[in-house]
């Protein structure tokens, strides 16, 4: 069992290895560091905008090279927290 605390205005990003392993025509990988930089550079974007901008970033990087693996990302952004009737913060 593992517990992860994500606070209000923070995001959790889950992704498949197809994102960092995405290649461009020069066989350069998109890489984990480039993906992290993308995420850090788009902290304030709403999730729909974030997804569109990620799609654009990946398309521009791969320049027509067909992905060899699935390319999947899920961003969960905590907008607010709420308390249950017993006064404790509810877990998500």
Secondary structure as GFF3:
##gff-version 3
##sequence-region A 1 92
A	DSSP	beta_strand	11	15	.	.	.	ID=ss1
A	DSSP	alpha_helix	17	20	.	.	.	ID=ss2
A	DSSP	alpha_helix	32	41	.	.	.	ID=ss3
A	DSSP	alpha_helix	47	62	.	.	.	ID=ss4
A	DSSP	beta_strand	73	77	.	.	.	ID=ss5
###
